Amino acid sequence: MPLIKDLPITIPETFFLKASLGVITLDWSFTSSPGNLIPGVTINKFLYFFLTNFASWAEHTIPSHPDFFISAKLFLNDGSGNFTYKNIDAAGPMSSNIADVNSDGYGDLILHYGDPSLGLARGGKIILSNGTDDIDSWTKKYLPNEIFIGNTKMNHSNFGDLDGDGDIDLIIGNTRENPYYDGRKVSILINDGAGNFSDATSSLIPYTQSREPVTEDGDAVGGGEGEVYIRDWDADGDLDIIDAWQPDNGSGVPAGVMVFINKIDEDGTFHEIDQSYFPEAVSSYALTGREGVNDGGASGDGYITIRRGAPINLDNKGNLDFVVKASSISLLDTGYDGAASFFYTLVSTKQDDESGGESQTETIEVSIEANSSGSGNVYVIDGTQKKSLTLNVGTTYTFNHSSSHPLRFSSTNDGTHGGGDEYTEGVTKSSGVTTIEVTSSTPTTLYYYCDIHSGMGADITIN
């Protein structure tokens, strides 16, 4: 009988940080292989991959005694930490979870496939526990079809109450079979409360995601492997979606993090944070004496991308931070490639009183030049005419400008010259200075314009 000792199955997903230090041990034997006992095997990269890609755990039968699921086997806990396994009448899934989807107090199996050969189960299925160990008597329900029809790998999945109605919803990090593991798209399945799920991706994310292939066999858009998380990233009380994927190595690639902010109460959708918010790479990762080591990227550049970052609150202020794993190198003499983990904290953009943080401020200098691609004058910021700007929630911005060209804001392109109204919430004005405090109520898109002359400004994206 398989026996697992000292497995911290009640610790959150971040437990793998301890695993990388080799403090968790695994004793494992199978009756099918007598004597095949490997005592004291350290977890390191093995169990991190093993659990995050193939296993799930929760209570199926005995409350407070977690069971776990691996591939097509359900390991049932007898209440004393001894496990017996049962085969389920299903293929091993691409990813899986255990969660109580119908609120009956028992964990249910959530299996994701993306395999057209499985018929009704091609997109996955739910196996609803009835509290017994008779798996054949458990009810089965099918999930919606895969996102890339006939060409999907449901690489990772997770669950949480996204719409705030008290039941468990699902997210899936999808990539493609062909081109192999190329591209990335998050899909959302919404629960009706009884364990019936509908695909709400097109309504909740009604736009092309930053790593989504635009055609079925489109050009490479980055690696498709990674993990998806449901967390309150911006500390506003609702759950957001974080997709920590694995970009291609080398300079100039995207960050490897997609964050979708929950704005369901505001406009019924999730808003993806622009990729420009995240730095492409971590430049200060190297340990003393190892500064010349890079991530093995094709470019040979000495940096590591923010690849597959785990979201964790490291500093108790601002948005969540990320723990990033070294990629294909050995930063420590452990004998395990990539076994070393290092920390990198993204700049917090939202402070609160409890954290002791202070408001963020930024000054933007605005000059005037003749329009290089038309008539009249235009605003110039950082040497760029009519520059598109990204402003962050929690920051107050001061624009210093010519008093002859008073800078204003609007939710309409070119403001009053375009038929719109001036936006004044959180805005203060004086001769040559305009200040705006960006808050969570600030529209996600604004425009800056000259109060006197048309055609001088550009758009603003609010993160």
C-alpha positions in Angstrom: 0.0 0.0 0.0 1.4 3.4 -0.9 2.5 5.4 2.2 3.3 9.0 2.2 4.9 10.6 5.3 5.4 14.2 6.3 3.5 15.5 3.2 2.3 19.0 4.1 -1.0 18.8 2.2 -2.7 21.5 4.3 0.0 24.1 3.5 -1.0 26.6 0.7 0.5 26.4 -2.8 3.6 28.4 -1.7 4.8 25.3 0.2 7.2 24.6 -2.7 9.5 27.2 -1.3 10.2 24.9 1.6 10.5 22.0 -0.8 13.3 23.7 -2.7 15.3 23.7 0.5 14.9 20.0 0.8 13.1 20.0 4.2 10.3 17.7 3.1 10.9 14.0 2.7 9.0 11.3 0.8 8.8 7.6 1.6 7.2 5.7 -1.2 6.6 2.0 -2.1 4.2 0.2 -4.3 2.8 -3.3 -3.7 3.3 -3.9 -7.5 7.0 -3.4 -6.9 8.0 -5.2 -3.6 11.1 -3.7 -2.1 11.0 -0.6 -4.3 11.4 1.7 -1.3 13.2 5.1 -1.7 13.5 6.4 1.9 14.2 10.1 2.6 14.0 11.3 -1.0 14.1 15.1 -0.8 11.3 16.9 -2.7 13.2 19.6 -4.5 12.1 20.1 -8.1 10.5 16.6 -8.3 7.5 17.1 -6.0 7.0 20.7 -7.0 6.4 19.5 -10.6 4.7 16.3 -9.4 2.1 18.1 -7.3 1.5 21.3 -9.2 1.0 19.5 -12.5 -0.7 16.2 -11.6 -2.0 16.2 -8.1 -4.9 17.7 -6.1 -6.1 17.2 -2.5 -9.1 17.8 -0.3 -11.6 15.9 1.8 -13.7 13.4 -0.3 -15.0 11.1 2.4 -13.7 11.8 6.0 -13.8 15.5 7.0 -10.5 17.0 8.1 -8.5 14.1 6.7 -7.5 15.1 3.2 -7.4 12.7 0.3 -5.4 13.4 -2.9 -5.7 12.6 -6.6 -2.8 11.8 -9.0 -3.4 11.1 -12.7 -6.2 8.6 -12.7 -5.9 7.4 -9.1 -7.7 8.7 -6.0 -5.8 8.1 -2.8 -8.3 7.9 0.2 -7.3 8.7 3.7 -8.5 6.3 6.4 -8.2 9.0 9.1 -4.9 7.9 10.4 -2.7 9.1 7.5 -2.8 5.8 5.6 -3.9 5.9 2.0 -5.5 3.3 -0.3 -6.0 4.2 -3.9 -8.9 3.6 -6.3 -8.8 3.9 -10.0 -11.4 6.2 -11.5 -13.2 5.3 -14.7 -11.5 8.0 -16.7 -8.2 8.9 -18.4 -5.5 10.8 -16.5 -6.3 14.5 -16.9 -4.0 17.2 -18.2 -4.7 19.1 -14.9 -7.0 18.6 -12.0 -8.4 20.1 -8.8 -10.5 19.0 -5.8 -13.1 21.5 -4.6 -16.7 21.3 -3.3 -18.5 22.6 -6.4 -22.0 21.9 -5.1 -21.7 22.9 -1.5 -22.5 19.5 0.0 -19.4 19.4 2.3 -17.4 16.9 0.2 -14.6 17.6 -2.2 -15.4 16.9 -5.9 -12.9 15.9 -8.6 -12.4 18.4 -11.3 -10.6 16.9 -14.4 -9.5 18.9 -17.4 -8.5 17.2 -20.7 -8.8 19.1 -24.0 -8.9 15.8 -25.9 -11.4 15.4 -28.7 -11.2 11.6 -28.6 -13.0 11.6 -25.2 -16.3 12.6 -26.6 -18.5 14.4 -24.1 -15.5 14.6 -21.7 -13.2 16.3 -24.2 -13.3 19.5 -22.2 -13.2 17.8 -18.8 -15.7 16.6 -16.2 -16.7 16.9 -12.6 -17.0 13.8 -10.5 -19.3 14.7 -7.5 -18.5 12.9 -4.3 -21.4 11.5 -2.3 -19.2 11.0 0.8 -18.6 7.3 0.2 -15.6 5.5 -1.2 -17.8 3.9 -3.9 -16.4 6.1 -6.7 -18.6 4.3 -9.3 -21.7 5.8 -7.6 -20.4 9.3 -7.8 -22.3 11.6 -10.3 -20.4 12.8 -13.4 -21.0 16.1 -15.1 -19.2 17.3 -18.2 -17.4 20.6 -18.7 -17.6 22.9 -21.8 -15.4 22.0 -24.8 -11.8 23.2 -25.0 -10.9 26.8 -25.9 -8.8 25.9 -29.0 -11.1 23.3 -30.5 -9.1 20.1 -31.3 -5.8 21.8 -30.4 -5.7 22.5 -26.7 -3.5 21.5 -23.8 -5.2 22.5 -20.5 -1.9 23.1 -18.9 -3.0 24.2 -15.4 -6.2 25.1 -13.6 -7.5 26.6 -10.4 -10.7 27.5 -8.6 -12.3 30.3 -6.5 -15.5 32.4 -6.3 -14.8 34.9 -9.1 -18.3 36.4 -9.3 -19.0 36.6 -5.6 -22.1 34.4 -5.6 -20.8 32.0 -3.0 -19.8 29.0 -5.1 -16.7 27.8 -6.8 -15.8 28.9 -10.3 -12.9 27.6 -12.5 -10.0 29.1 -14.5 -7.8 27.2 -17.0 -4.4 28.2 -18.4 -4.6 26.9 -22.0 -2.0 26.5 -24.6 -1.9 24.7 -28.0 -0.8 21.3 -29.1 0.3 22.7 -32.4 2.4 24.8 -32.5 3.6 22.8 -29.5 3.1 24.7 -26.2 2.9 28.0 -28.1 0.6 30.8 -27.0 -1.5 31.2 -23.8 -5.1 31.9 -23.1 -7.0 32.0 -19.8 -10.6 30.6 -19.9 -13.2 31.1 -17.2 -16.0 28.6 -16.3 -18.8 29.9 -14.1 -20.7 27.6 -11.7 -24.5 27.8 -11.3 -24.1 26.5 -7.7 -25.0 22.9 -8.4 -21.8 22.0 -10.2 -22.9 22.9 -13.7 -20.4 25.1 -15.5 -20.6 27.4 -18.5 -17.8 29.0 -20.4 -18.0 32.7 -19.7 -14.6 33.6 -21.2 -15.9 35.7 -24.1 -18.1 37.8 -21.8 -15.7 38.2 -18.9 -12.6 38.8 -21.0 -14.1 40.3 -24.2 -10.8 41.1 -25.9 -7.7 39.4 -27.2 -5.4 38.5 -24.3 -1.8 39.6 -24.5 -0.4 36.1 -25.2 -3.4 34.8 -27.0 -2.9 33.4 -30.6 -4.9 35.5 -33.0 -5.2 32.7 -35.5 -5.3 28.9 -35.1 -1.8 28.4 -36.5 -0.5 31.9 -35.8 3.0 33.0 -35.3 4.8 32.2 -32.0 3.6 34.4 -29.2 5.6 32.9 -26.3 5.7 29.7 -24.4 2.4 28.2 -23.2 3.4 26.4 -19.9 2.7 27.9 -16.5 0.4 28.2 -13.5 -2.8 30.1 -12.9 -3.8 31.6 -9.6 -6.9 33.2 -8.1 -5.9 35.8 -5.7 -7.0 39.3 -4.5 -4.0 40.9 -6.3 -5.0 44.5 -5.6 -6.4 44.1 -2.1 -9.9 45.4 -3.1 -11.9 42.5 -1.6 -12.6 40.5 -4.8 -10.7 37.8 -6.6 -8.4 38.5 -9.6 -6.8 36.1 -12.0 -3.0 35.7 -12.3 -1.4 33.7 -15.1 2.2 33.1 -14.5 3.5 31.6 -17.7 6.9 30.7 -19.1 8.0 33.1 -21.8 10.7 32.4 -24.4 14.2 33.2 -23.1 16.2 36.2 -24.4 15.8 39.9 -24.3 12.8 41.7 -25.6 10.3 39.0 -24.6 7.2 39.8 -22.4 7.4 39.4 -18.7 5.7 36.1 -18.2 2.9 37.4 -16.0 -0.6 38.2 -17.0 -2.9 39.8 -14.3 -6.6 40.2 -14.9 -8.3 42.6 -12.4 -11.8 41.8 -11.3 -14.1 44.6 -12.4 -17.3 42.5 -12.5 -19.1 44.9 -10.2 -18.1 47.9 -12.3 -18.6 46.7 -15.9 -19.0 43.0 -15.8 -15.5 42.1 -17.0 -11.9 41.5 -16.1 -9.3 44.1 -17.1 -5.9 42.8 -18.1 -3.0 44.9 -16.8 -0.8 46.1 -19.7 2.4 44.1 -20.1 4.4 47.3 -20.0 3.6 47.5 -16.2 5.9 44.5 -15.5 9.6 44.6 -16.1 10.8 42.3 -18.8 13.6 40.9 -16.6 15.2 40.8 -13.2 18.6 42.4 -13.4 19.7 42.0 -9.8 19.1 38.3 -9.2 22.7 37.0 -9.1 24.3 35.7 -5.9 27.7 37.0 -4.9 30.3 35.3 -7.0 27.7 34.2 -9.6 27.1 37.5 -11.4 28.1 36.1 -14.8 25.5 33.3 -14.8 22.4 33.9 -17.0 19.2 32.0 -17.7 20.5 30.2 -20.7 18.4 32.3 -23.1 19.1 32.3 -26.8 20.4 35.8 -26.6 22.9 35.0 -23.8 21.8 38.1 -21.9 22.6 38.0 -18.2 19.1 38.3 -16.8 16.1 36.2 -15.9 12.6 36.9 -17.1 9.7 37.1 -14.6 8.8 33.6 -15.6 6.1 31.6 -13.8 6.2 34.0 -10.8 4.2 32.8 -7.7 2.0 35.7 -6.3 2.8 36.2 -2.6 2.4 39.2 -0.3 6.0 39.8 0.8 5.8 43.3 2.2 2.2 43.7 3.4 1.6 46.7 1.2 0.5 47.4 -2.3 -0.3 44.8 -4.8 0.9 41.2 -4.5 4.6 40.5 -5.2 6.1 37.6 -7.1 8.5 34.8 -6.2 10.4 33.9 -9.4 12.1 30.6 -9.9 15.5 30.3 -11.6 15.0 28.7 -15.0 17.5 26.3 -16.5 20.6 27.0 -14.4 22.1 26.0 -11.1 22.7 29.1 -9.1 23.6 27.0 -6.0 25.8 23.9 -5.9 22.8 21.7 -5.2 23.1 19.2 -8.0 19.6 20.2 -9.2 19.4 22.5 -12.2 17.2 25.5 -11.4 16.7 24.4 -7.8 17.6 27.8 -6.4 14.7 30.3 -6.0 15.2 34.0 -5.6 12.9 36.9 -4.7 11.9 39.9 -6.7 9.4 42.4 -5.5 7.4 44.4 -8.0 7.0 48.1 -7.1 3.9 48.5 -5.0 1.4 50.8 -6.7 -1.2 50.9 -4.0 -0.5 51.8 -0.4 -2.8 51.6 2.6 -2.8 53.1 6.1 -2.5 49.7 7.9 0.8 49.0 6.0 2.2 52.3 7.1 2.8 53.2 3.4 2.7 56.7 2.1 1.0 57.9 -1.1 3.0 57.6 -4.3 3.8 60.8 -6.3 5.3 61.4 -9.7 6.0 64.5 -11.7 5.7 64.6 -15.4 7.3 67.4 -17.4 5.4 68.4 -20.5 6.8 70.6 -23.3 5.5 71.9 -26.6 6.8 71.2 -30.1 5.5 71.7 -33.7 3.7 68.6 -34.8 6.1 66.4 -36.8 3.3 64.6 -38.6 0.8 67.4 -39.1 -0.1 71.0 -38.4 -0.1 72.9 -35.1 1.7 72.1 -31.8 1.6 69.0 -29.7 2.5 68.0 -26.2 5.9 66.2 -25.7 6.6 63.9 -22.8 10.0 62.1 -22.4 10.9 63.3 -25.9 7.9 61.7 -27.5 5.2 63.7 -29.2 1.6 62.9 -28.1 2.9 60.0 -25.9 0.5 57.4 -24.7 0.7 57.2 -20.9 0.1 54.6 -18.3 -0.9 55.8 -14.8 -1.2 53.6 -11.7 -3.9 53.5 -9.1 -2.6 54.9 -5.8 -0.3 57.5 -7.4 -0.8 61.3 -7.7 0.7 62.7 -10.8 1.8 66.4 -11.3 2.0 67.6 -14.9 4.1 70.7 -15.3 3.2 72.4 -18.6 3.1 75.7 -20.4 0.4 78.1 -19.0 -0.4 78.9 -22.6 -1.4 75.3 -23.2 -3.3 74.2 -20.1 -3.4 70.5 -19.8 -6.7 68.9 -19.0 -8.3 65.4 -18.8 -11.3 63.8 -20.4 -12.9 60.4 -21.0 -13.3 61.5 -24.6 -10.5 61.7 -27.2 -9.4 65.3 -27.5 -11.7 66.3 -24.7 -14.0 69.2 -25.3 -12.7 69.5 -28.8 -14.0 66.0 -29.5 -17.4 66.7 -28.0 -16.6 65.4 -24.5 -16.5 66.9 -21.1 -13.5 67.7 -18.9 -12.7 65.1 -16.3 -12.3 66.8 -12.9 -12.5 64.1 -10.2 -9.3 64.2 -8.1 -7.9 66.9 -10.4 -6.5 70.2 -9.2 -5.4 73.0 -11.5 -3.2 76.1 -11.3 -1.3 78.2 -13.8 1.2 75.8 -15.5 0.4 72.8 -13.2 -2.3 70.1 -13.4 -2.4 67.4 -10.8 -4.5 64.2 -10.8 -4.9 61.6 -8.0 -5.5 58.2 -9.6 -7.8 56.0 -7.6 -9.8 52.8 -8.1 -12.7 54.9 -9.3 -10.7 56.6 -12.1 -11.9 55.5 -15.5 -9.6 52.9 -17.0 -9.1 55.1 -20.1 -8.6 58.8 -20.1 -7.2 61.4 -22.5 -5.1 64.4 -21.9 -5.6 67.4 -24.1 -5.1 71.2 -24.3 -7.9 73.3 -23.0 -7.4 75.8 -25.8 -6.0 74.0 -28.8 -7.2 70.8 -30.4 -5.1 67.7 -31.4 -2.3 68.2 -28.8 -2.7 65.2 -26.5 -3.0 61.4 -26.4 -4.5 58.5 -24.5 -3.9 57.4 -20.9 -4.3 53.8 -19.6 -5.1 53.4 -15.9 -3.6 50.4 -14.2 
